[in-house]
């Protein structure tokens, strides 16, 4: 039985009546349209035509027909839908009407970068720590609790909701490492086990929609907004990453002080060197930059360390008898990013560091002496990050010129809308005195 026959049999055995075809647009929003079970066989053979302008983000100039081609390996039944007349989903690759691959298909962009790494013998693994808030509704930031880091009931009244989320993810084949209450009121974290980068990107997109569905079923609202509360920590999505070759973690060296191989050091140096160029992918919204300030356990400079939460890259403590556990943690991304573009960009940056034999500076640990020089600050506004991204040859090489241009156009549109908006802060501060 081939894969297509297996999918058809599984669908019929589970009373699947609808299949949602999923793809992700430029900005990281999950898009979907449904076909019936009667159309599934044709969809697997020929794809399904749709209005391709939906993939362009905010900037939609012209309508053009495209084809969504389901990835057979991503067939999963959605547990939050009814068991009878059930619903499944499949991620798709996007093609032009003439069946040539669409160059701004973010899932294919990541696939192509992973394929280039595979041609060199590398497998890129990532594991995300995803933070989010649970509020009473979508219209306010009313807390569900006053809990803090790792608090349990009665302070963490949403622990049963987190449990429901974890069980739903596990039912869909997404392995969860841990879950807990985070530092801010109503803030939570669920950590996914590491997997290859494409699978993990798919898992993150599934995670976000599943979390919102479970929250809604419980009359709550799950938000992945980076900084919804001014006086509390924002939500990050720390990315743990490693490179394997011939099933061996090439980041490991038992003789090094931090158990980092020379390859790992060059990889980290590449992340630090090119982080300003991919920064707008990891922190892509105006609101993202309100999270990245001193005192909120978020990165503020281009440094690495073993124990400093304000560093961009952190090396977690690993056991000498578990070399595969050595990994590099990138701490600036937030959960509102597009994981496909982010993973492609950080892989390209790390590999560039290896290729160029980039030199890793000294770590900026908490034991740093006052007279030692401070690290270069990270971009502090989306406009600053956009300029660096737009000019980056590495980003254009790894993501494509058309993708970079379209992404930049979308972000300047967002920035223009934000700059035109009169905020409550302005009204409360200036109206009474001016």
WOTAQUI-V539122 format. One record per residue. N is the residue number from 1. RES is the residue in three letters. SS is DSSP state (H for helix, E for strand, L for the rest). NEAR is the number of other ideal C-beta (glycine too) atoms within 8 Angstrom. Layout:
N&RES&SS&NEAR / N&RES&SS&NEAR
//
This chain:
1&UNK&L&4 / 2&UNK&L&5 / 3&UNK&H&7 / 4&UNK&H&9 / 5&UNK&H&8 / 6&UNK&H&9 / 7&UNK&H&12 / 8&UNK&H&10 / 9&UNK&H&9 / 10&UNK&H&10 / 11&UNK&H&13 / 12&UNK&H&9 / 13&UNK&H&6 / 14&UNK&L&9 / 15&UNK&L&9 / 16&UNK&E&13 / 17&UNK&E&8 / 18&UNK&E&11 / 19&UNK&E&17 / 20&UNK&E&12 / 21&UNK&E&15 / 22&UNK&E&12 / 23&UNK&E&15 / 24&UNK&E&12 / 25&UNK&L&12 / 26&UNK&L&13 / 27&UNK&L&10 / 28&UNK&L&13 / 29&UNK&L&7 / 30&UNK&E&9 / 31&UNK&E&10 / 32&UNK&E&9 / 33&UNK&E&9 / 34&UNK&E&9 / 35&UNK&E&10 / 36&UNK&E&9 / 37&UNK&H&10 / 38&UNK&H&4 / 39&UNK&H&10 / 40&UNK&H&13 / 41&UNK&H&8 / 42&UNK&H&7 / 43&UNK&H&13 / 44&UNK&H&9 / 45&UNK&H&5 / 46&UNK&H&6 / 47&UNK&L&10 / 48&UNK&E&12 / 49&UNK&E&8 / 50&UNK&E&10 / 51&UNK&E&8 / 52&UNK&H&13 / 53&UNK&H&10 / 54&UNK&H&9 / 55&UNK&H&14 / 56&UNK&H&14 / 57&UNK&L&12 / 58&UNK&L&8 / 59&UNK&L&9 / 60&UNK&L&9 / 61&UNK&L&5 / 62&UNK&L&5 / 63&UNK&L&7 / 64&UNK&L&8 / 65&UNK&E&9 / 66&UNK&E&14 / 67&UNK&E&14 / 68&UNK&E&15 / 69&UNK&E&9 / 70&UNK&E&15 / 71&UNK&L&9 / 72&UNK&H&10 / 73&UNK&H&5 / 74&UNK&H&10 / 75&UNK&L&11 / 76&UNK&E&10 / 77&UNK&E&10 / 78&UNK&L&11 / 79&UNK&L&7 / 80&UNK&L&8 / 81&UNK&L&7 / 82&UNK&L&5 / 83&UNK&L&4 / 84&UNK&L&5 / 85&UNK&L&7 / 86&UNK&E&13 / 87&UNK&E&13 / 88&UNK&E&14 / 89&UNK&E&14 / 90&UNK&E&14 / 91&UNK&E&11 / 92&UNK&E&13 / 93&UNK&E&12 / 94&UNK&E&15 / 95&UNK&E&13 / 96&UNK&E&10 / 97&UNK&L&9 / 98&UNK&L&4 / 99&UNK&L&6 / 100&UNK&L&6 / 101&UNK&E&9 / 102&UNK&L&12 / 103&UNK&L&7 / 104&UNK&L&12 / 105&UNK&L&12 / 106&UNK&H&14 / 107&UNK&H&16 / 108&UNK&H&11 / 109&UNK&H&16 / 110&UNK&H&15 / 111&UNK&H&10 / 112&UNK&H&9 / 113&UNK&H&13 / 114&UNK&H&13 / 115&UNK&H&8 / 116&UNK&H&8 / 117&UNK&H&13 / 118&UNK&H&9 / 119&UNK&L&6 / 120&UNK&L&7 / 121&UNK&L&6 / 122&UNK&E&11 / 123&UNK&E&9 / 124&UNK&E&13 / 125&UNK&E&13 / 126&UNK&E&12 / 127&UNK&E&15 / 128&UNK&E&13 / 129&UNK&E&10 / 130&UNK&E&13 / 131&UNK&E&11 / 132&UNK&E&14 / 133&UNK&E&14 / 134&UNK&E&13 / 135&UNK&E&15 / 136&UNK&L&8 / 137&UNK&L&8 / 138&UNK&L&5 / 139&UNK&L&3 / 140&UNK&L&6 / 141&UNK&L&7 / 142&UNK&L&7 / 143&UNK&E&9 / 144&UNK&L&11 / 145&UNK&L&12 / 146&UNK&L&6 / 147&UNK&L&10 / 148&UNK&L&10 / 149&UNK&L&7 / 150&UNK&L&6 / 151&UNK&L&9 / 152&UNK&L&7 / 153&UNK&L&6 / 154&UNK&L&4 / 155&UNK&L&11 / 156&UNK&L&11 / 157&UNK&L&9 / 158&UNK&L&13 / 159&UNK&H&10 / 160&UNK&H&6 / 161&UNK&H&12 / 162&UNK&H&12 / 163&UNK&H&9 / 164&UNK&H&10 / 165&UNK&H&13 / 166&UNK&H&11 / 167&UNK&H&8 / 168&UNK&H&12 / 169&UNK&H&15 / 170&UNK&H&10 / 171&UNK&H&7 / 172&UNK&L&12 / 173&UNK&L&6 / 174&UNK&L&10 / 175&UNK&L&8 / 176&UNK&E&12 / 177&UNK&E&7 / 178&UNK&E&6 / 179&UNK&E&11 / 180&UNK&E&9 / 181&UNK&E&16 / 182&UNK&L&11 / 183&UNK&L&8 / 184&UNK&L&10 / 185&UNK&L&11 / 186&UNK&L&12 / 187&UNK&E&14 / 188&UNK&E&14 / 189&UNK&E&12 / 190&UNK&E&15 / 191&UNK&E&12 / 192&UNK&E&17 / 193&UNK&L&8 / 194&UNK&L&10 / 195&UNK&E&12 / 196&UNK&E&9 / 197&UNK&H&13 / 198&UNK&H&11 / 199&UNK&H&8 / 200&UNK&H&17 / 201&UNK&H&13 / 202&UNK&H&11 / 203&UNK&H&12 / 204&UNK&H&14 / 205&UNK&H&13 / 206&UNK&H&13 / 207&UNK&H&13 / 208&UNK&H&11 / 209&UNK&H&9 / 210&UNK&H&13 / 211&UNK&H&12 / 212&UNK&H&10 / 213&UNK&H&9 / 214&UNK&H&14 / 215&UNK&H&12 / 216&UNK&H&10 / 217&UNK&H&7 / 218&UNK&L&8 / 219&UNK&L&4 / 220&UNK&L&13 / 221&UNK&E&11 / 222&UNK&E&12 / 223&UNK&E&10 / 224&UNK&L&11 / 225&UNK&L&9 / 226&UNK&L&16 / 227&UNK&L&11 / 228&UNK&L&10 / 229&UNK&L&10 / 230&UNK&L&5 / 231&UNK&L&3 / 232&UNK&L&10 / 233&UNK&L&11 / 234&UNK&L&13 / 235&UNK&L&17 / 236&UNK&L&14 / 237&UNK&E&13 / 238&UNK&E&10 / 239&UNK&E&13 / 240&UNK&E&13 / 241&UNK&E&14 / 242&UNK&E&13 / 243&UNK&E&15 / 244&UNK&E&12 / 245&UNK&E&9 / 246&UNK&L&5 / 247&UNK&L&4 / 248&UNK&E&8 / 249&UNK&E&11 / 250&UNK&L&11 / 251&UNK&L&13 / 252&UNK&E&14 / 253&UNK&L&9 / 254&UNK&L&7 / 255&UNK&L&3 / 256&UNK&L&8 / 257&UNK&L&3 / 258&UNK&L&7 / 259&UNK&L&11 / 260&UNK&E&12 / 261&UNK&L&10 / 262&UNK&H&6 / 263&UNK&H&10 / 264&UNK&H&14 / 265&UNK&H&10 / 266&UNK&H&14 / 267&UNK&H&15 / 268&UNK&H&15 / 269&UNK&H&13 / 270&UNK&H&16 / 271&UNK&H&16 / 272&UNK&H&14 / 273&UNK&H&10 / 274&UNK&H&15 / 275&UNK&H&13 / 276&UNK&H&10 / 277&UNK&H&13 / 278&UNK&H&15 / 279&UNK&H&14 / 280&UNK&H&13 / 281&UNK&H&13 / 282&UNK&H&14 / 283&UNK&L&17 / 284&UNK&L&13 / 285&UNK&L&10 / 286&UNK&H&8 / 287&UNK&H&10 / 288&UNK&H&14 / 289&UNK&H&11 / 290&UNK&H&10 / 291&UNK&L&16 / 292&UNK&L&13 / 293&UNK&L&8 / 294&UNK&L&5 / 295&UNK&L&3 / 296&UNK&L&10 / 297&UNK&L&6 / 298&UNK&L&14 / 299&UNK&L&10 / 300&UNK&L&9 / 301&UNK&E&13 / 302&UNK&E&10 / 303&UNK&E&14 / 304&UNK&E&13 / 305&UNK&E&13 / 306&UNK&L&9 / 307&UNK&L&6 / 308&UNK&L&12 / 309&UNK&L&7 / 310&UNK&L&10 / 311&UNK&E&15 / 312&UNK&E&14 / 313&UNK&E&14 / 314&UNK&E&12 / 315&UNK&E&12 / 316&UNK&L&7 / 317&UNK&L&4 / 318&UNK&L&11 / 319&UNK&L&5 / 320&UNK&L&7 / 321&UNK&L&3 / 322&UNK&L&7 / 323&UNK&H&11 / 324&UNK&H&8 / 325&UNK&H&8 / 326&UNK&L&12 / 327&UNK&L&12 / 328&UNK&E&14 / 329&UNK&E&12 / 330&UNK&E&13 / 331&UNK&L&13 / 332&UNK&L&14 / 333&UNK&L&13 / 334&UNK&L&16 / 335&UNK&L&14 / 336&UNK&L&11 / 337&UNK&L&14 / 338&UNK&L&12 / 339&UNK&H&12 / 340&UNK&H&13 / 341&UNK&H&16 / 342&UNK&H&14 / 343&UNK&H&17 / 344&UNK&H&14 / 345&UNK&H&16 / 346&UNK&H&14 / 347&UNK&H&14 / 348&UNK&H&14 / 349&UNK&H&16 / 350&UNK&H&15 / 351&UNK&H&13 / 352&UNK&H&13 / 353&UNK&H&16 / 354&UNK&H&12 / 355&UNK&H&6 / 356&UNK&L&8 / 357&UNK&L&6 / 358&UNK&L&11 / 359&UNK&L&5 / 360&UNK&L&9 / 361&UNK&L&9 / 362&UNK&L&4 / 363&UNK&L&11 / 364&UNK&L&11 / 365&UNK&L&9 / 366&UNK&L&6 / 367&UNK&L&4 / 368&UNK&L&8 / 369&UNK&L&5 / 370&UNK&L&4 / 371&UNK&L&3 / 372&UNK&L&7 / 373&UNK&L&3 / 374&UNK&L&4 / 375&UNK&L&10 / 376&UNK&L&5 / 377&UNK&E&8 / 378&UNK&L&14 / 379&UNK&L&12 / 380&UNK&L&7 / 381&UNK&L&7 / 382&UNK&H&16 / 383&UNK&H&7 / 384&UNK&H&9 / 385&UNK&H&13 / 386&UNK&H&13 / 387&UNK&H&8 / 388&UNK&H&13 / 389&UNK&H&16 / 390&UNK&H&8 / 391&UNK&H&7 / 392&UNK&L&12 / 393&UNK&H&6 / 394&UNK&H&11 / 395&UNK&H&13 / 396&UNK&H&10 / 397&UNK&H&7 / 398&UNK&H&11 / 399&UNK&H&11 / 400&UNK&L&9 / 401&UNK&H&6 / 402&UNK&H&8 / 403&UNK&H&14 / 404&UNK&H&14 / 405&UNK&H&8 / 406&UNK&H&13 / 407&UNK&H&14 / 408&UNK&H&11 / 409&UNK&H&9 / 410&UNK&H&14 / 411&UNK&H&12 / 412&UNK&H&9 / 413&UNK&H&10 / 414&UNK&H&12 / 415&UNK&H&12 / 416&UNK&H&8 / 417&UNK&H&8 / 418&UNK&H&8 / 419&UNK&H&6 / 420&UNK&H&5 / 421&UNK&L&6 / 422&UNK&L&4 / 423&UNK&L&6 / 424&UNK&H&5 / 425&UNK&H&6 / 426&UNK&H&9 / 427&UNK&H&9 / 428&UNK&H&7 / 429&UNK&H&8 / 430&UNK&H&7 / 431&UNK&L&8 / 432&UNK&L&5 / 433&UNK&L&5 / 434&UNK&L&3
//
